[in-house]
Amino acid sequence: MVKHKKASKLLLLLGKYFGFSILCGWVCILFFLWTARVISSNYALKTGMDITLQTEYLLNLMCIFVGIFITVFVLILLLQKKFSYIIQISSIVEEMESGNLFQRIPIEGEDELSDLALSINHLAEAMSYNLNRSEQITQERFETIAVLSHDLRTPLTSVMSYLQFIRDGQYSNEDQLHLYAERAYDKANRIKEMSDSLFNSCVFDGNKTGMLERFDGTIFFRNALSDAKSFLEDHGFKVSIVSLLDNYVFYLLIDHRKMSRLFENIISNIQKYADHQYPVEFKIQLKAQKVIFYQTNKIIEKNKKVIESHMIGLKSVEKLICEIGGSLSILEKDDFFTLEIQLPIC
């Protein structure tokens, strides 16, 4: 089956314009020729003298030239709108070339010019989207690298602390020495994992959430808070834990590796900004199909203005919480800092 090529709408329109212009020209030529004949006849009747063939030839030639002029004039009038539209398209394309991708060409008519304008608009939208997406990916990558770089300092500080305890002999027996060495080894493994993640964020997409797994919430928080209490007490903090989960069984759908990073960030912020003279309080409870975790501490007076690193850590915590469908809120009142984390249970 032979497919016929669809006729060009623009060529058909131009053909109509040319046809109408030529028709107007012919009508004008015939009218002027008739008018010239009438004038010649009236002149002959009044004077009794016929006009010469040369004069008649000049009159006919003038009529033809006037008809051609009218044809061209009508054609220009009809094409003026299309010419203006082409100039408008060219002008807007030049603005787009200069970087203004928010400009759009108005769609006029239903021919190839309007199709061209629509295609240029779609191209500009695609380019604008791709540029914005590229900037967004770059920004997210920089933020991820900043967060991971900040997070690296948390286990590194722990490793240095445990190694310092071992170096200075700050242990009571071989069991405690082995415990410090084991914790330092675990934190060193965490540093390796996070450095690998930092490398992947530079080469691949470092914002992808890991595999979510179902964990017993009571056991997870019991272990996390026990480790946090042990670490903070080793560094001179008093820790108070209020858990209202002992009589409940619930499950969380979480990325265990990232949740461990979350608690490391919380502990790091406590170590840097909390006042040792006041207890660090942890509270956890269930409410409306959510587990709610509170952490409260007194802020050291000298650290009130040192917030940049603190905010990076909190942004890291908030990002991790949002990735698993939770929420985070912060309250600072009377030099006391309270962190509230809500996680959905399954």
Secondary structure by P-SEA (a helix, b strand, c coil): ccccccccaaaaaaaaaaaaaaaaaaaaaaaaaaaaaaaaaaaaaaccccccaaaaaaaaaaaaaaaaaaaaaaaaaaaaaaaaaaaaaaaaaaaaaaccccbbbbbccccaaaaaaaaaaaaaaaaaaaaaaaaaaaaaaaaaaaaaaaaaaaaaaaaaaaaaaaaacccccaaaaaaaaaaaaaaaaaaaaaaaaaaaaaccccccccbbbbcaaaaaaaaaaaaaaaaaaaabbbbbbbbcccccccccccaaaaaaaaaaaaaaaaaccccccbbbbbbbbbcccbbbbbbbbbbccccccccaaaaaaaaaaaaaaaaabbbbbbbbcccbbbbbbbbbcc
